[in-house]
Amino acid sequence: MPDRIVAGSPVVVFFYGGSWKRGEKGKYGFVGHSLSSKGYITVIPDYRLYPEVTFPAFVEDGAEVLTWVRENVDQARNGVVVMGHSAGAHIAALLALDQSYLEEAGQSSGIIRGMIGLAGPYGFNPMKYRSTQPIFANVEVIEKAMPVTFACSAKIPLLLFHGSDDSIVIPENSRELKRRVYECAGNVKYFELDDIGHFSIVLGLSDSFLAKNAIQSSIEIFLQSLSRQSGRTASTEFIAKTHISGGEEFKAYVVLNVDQRFGGEELVAWSKEQIAAYKYPRILEIRDRLPMTATGKILKKELKAEIAY
């Protein structure tokens, strides 16, 4: 538990990796320490593994965990961020993108506020590899075991990391998920880290890891943005029209939902920070307190969807 909890923050639920065959929560205390030291309640559950179970049992276990968290952790009234590494990122992504798991567990999919994935196998076909065939042997439609299948269902922000040197789960998995979510006008950010492999990326959550800032700072910004949104009044939004690239003008809108309890200057400063996180070259326009009806019309016309972050 954090000494001081970030106001309005969601609970982070981290699923460890291990090829769906191995792993235990006791080995990932450094993940909990990293996040709780920044003020975020973190839950690291165990889940059943092969050969005790096969897919989708471990994803169903994840849904049961989220139900337990919602019913037993007061801070979960602000929602949950699902997070995972490798096989755990696969579980987190399916929970975030395929609503059926939470629905079958009797829980609303709205409990999930965001997803953070490290080196997840989002697009691989497990039936093409001898090591994973028995784990997924009972799947009738293999696409249902692939998170990329549900990319267009993304209603929450996704934050993805992958190491460029990962030869176990190749970076194309994260690239493909990012590409599909983006094409469906979803909210996704992807960081591909140079000279980082499959196991070293999760060590980016350890205070002793040299490249920790590249991962930890992005995660903290992501969680801070969701914390700010909690309890917001929907009538306050900020819209930024963006940028000219390659001689063509592209219009996009970043809709920043915030709580009106914060002062005007603080809101503007925070909004600029969030817009800058999208790496757009410059801010052409910021309008505050734009009515939601007008916002909806603009987004429907220009982007066909709302990006809330």
N, C-alpha and C positions, 0 to 999 in steps of 0.2 A: 504494500500500500504506500502511496506517496505521502510525504510529510505534509505537503500542501497540494490539493487537487486543483487543477486548472478549472476555473468557473465555466460551466456549460459544456464541459468536455465529454465526449463519448467514451465508452469502455473499449479498450483494444483487446481483441481475442486473437492470440497468435497460435497458429498450427505449425508444428515442426515438420521437417521433411524426413525422408528415410525410405524412399521408394515404396511406400505403403507397406513395408515389411518390418521396419525397425524404428526405434526411437522411443524416447521417454521424456516427459516434461522436466524431470530433474536435471537434465543436461542443458537446459536453456534458461537457467536463472539469470544469465547475463542479459538476455533480451528483456525480461521483466524489470531488471535493475535499470537498464538504459531508459526505458520508457517511463517507469515510475519516478525516476530521478528528475524528470521534466514535468511531473505533475499529472501523469495519466495512469489511471487504474488499468492494470494489465492482467488478463487471465490466460494461462497457458495450460490447456487441457491435454490429457491423453485421449487416444481414440483407438478403436480396435484395428488390428493389423492382419494382413495375410500371413499365415494360412488360416487363422481363426475365422476370418470373413473375407469376402470378395466385394468388389464394387457392386452397388453403391453404399454399402454399409458404413464405411468410414465417413462419407459425406453426410449420411443420415445421423451419425454420431455427432458431427459438427452442428447440425441443426438442433439437436437435443441440447448441446452445450449452450447455444445462443438462447434457447428457451429458458434454460436454468439461470443464465446470467440475467436475463430480463426480469425474472421473477425473484431473484435473490440479491442483486446488486443495485442499490438505490441509484447510483450514478448512471445506470443503463436507461434511465428515463430519458437521457439525452441521446440514446441510440448506441450502436456498436459499430466499430470499425473492424472488419475481418482482415487478418494479416497472416501471411505464411511464407515459408521457404520451400522450394522444390515441390515435393508431393503435397506439402502443407499449403503451398500457394495454389495448387490445383484444387484442393478442397475449398479454400477461401474463395476462389474465383467462381466455382460452381454454386456456392451458397449465395454469392453476391449477384450472379447473373441468371441462374435458373431458379425461379421463385417456387418451384414445386416442392423443394426440400423443406422450406420453412412452412409452406402451407400444409404439408403432410404432418408436420410436427405441431400443428395448431398455432403457429406463430405468424404474425404479419411480416411480409418481406420488408415493410417500412422500418423495421428495427435496424437494418443495416444502413449506415450513413456513408460508408466509404470502404474501399478495399485497397490494401497495400500488398503487392506481390514481389517476391524476390526469387528470380530464376525459376519461374513456374513452367511446367510442361503443358501450356495451354492449348497447343495445336497439334500435339503428336498423337498418332494412332497407336494405342498400346498393343493392338493385335499384330503389328508389324515387327514386334520385338519379342524374342523368346522369353526374356526375363519378366515381361509384364503380361504376356498372354494369359497365364492362369489366374492372374489377379482380376482380369476383366472378362473372363471366359463366359460369364452369364449375361453379358450385355447383348441385347437383341439388335439394337441400333447403336453402333459404335459412336456416332456423332453425339449422342447424349452424354458420353463420357468426356467430351472435348469442350472446354469452356469457350473456345472461339465460336462454337455453334450458336451461343446465346449472346454474342457481342452486341447485337442490336437491341437487346433487352436492357442494356445498362442504363439505369436511372440515377446512378450515383457516381461520384468522381472516383477514378481509378488512378493509382500511383504505382508504376511498374519500374523495377530495376532488373538489370541483367548484366553479367560480366562478359566482356568481349572475348575472354579466353575460356569461356565455359564450353567444355567438350562433352559434358554429360547430358545437360539439357541445353541445346544450342540456342543462341539469342533469337533466332528466327521465331521461336515460340512467342516471345514477348513482342517482337516486331509485328507479328501477324495479329495478335490481339489488339495491340495499339492501333494498327491500320484499320481493322474492322470496326472498332468502336468509333474511331475518328470519322470513318466514312458514313456512319449512321448518326453523325452529329452529336456523339456522346462526349463526355468529359474525361479525358485520359492524358496523363503525362508519363513520358517514358525516358528513363536515363540508362544509357548503355555505358558501362564503366570500363575504361581501358585497363588492361593488365590484371583483371579480376577474374577468378575462376568460380566454379560452382559452389565450393564450400567456403571460400574466403569471403563471398559476398554477405553471408549471414554474420560473419565476424565483424562486418561493418557496424553492427549494433553493439559491439564490445568497445569499452573505453580504451582498451589497449591496442586497438587496430589503427594502423597509421592512416588509412583512408576513410576513417569513420565519418568525417565531416561531410563527405560527398553524399552519404546516405542519411545520416542522422539529421542534418539540417533540413533536407528536403522533407523528411517525415515529420519533423516538428512543424514546419510551415503548413503542411497538409493538415495535421491535427489541429493546429491553431485556427485555421480557416473554418473547420467544422465546429470548433468550440465557439467561435464568434457567432456562427449561424444559429446555434441552439437558442431557442426561445425568441427568435427574431420576430419582428413585426413585418409582415409581408409587403407593406406599402412603401418601404424604403428599398430602393434598388439603385445600383450604379451601372451605367452602360458605357462601355468604351468601344468606339468605332476604331478599327485597326486598318491594316497597313498596306503599303504598296510594295509589291514584290515582283521582280522580273518584268517590270514595265506594265503590269496589270494590277488593278486595284481590287483587293478582296475585302469584303465587308464581313465582319464578325462582331458578335457582341458577347462580352463577358458580363454575366449578371451576378452581381455580388449581393447576396441577401444578408442583411445585417440587422442587429437589434438597435432600435432607436434610443435605447437607454445610453448608448455611447454618444459623446459629444460630436458636434459637426466636424471640427478639425481632425479629431481622432479617426472619424469615419473616412474622411477624404484621404488621410495619410495611409490608413490601412488598405483602402481600396487601391491606391497607387501601388502599394507593395504587392497585392495580389495580382494586379494586372501585369506588373513587371515580371512576375513569376511565369507568365505565359511566353515570355521572351519576344513580345512584339516590339518593333523598333521604337515606336513612340505612341503616346496617347493623343489622339486627335480631338477627342471630346469626352467630357464627363458631365452627365446630367444627374442631379440628385432629386429624390422624391418624385420620380416619374411615376404616374399612376400605373397600377398593374395592368389595367385594361389596355392602355397605350403600349406598354411594354410587350404584352402578349401579341398585339397586332404587328408590331415591328418585327419581333422575332419570327412570327409565322411567315411574314412576307420575305424577310431577308435570309433567314437561316433554317426555317422549317422546324426549329427545335430550340429549347432553352438550355444553355450551359450554366448550371448553378455551381459555384465553387467558393 
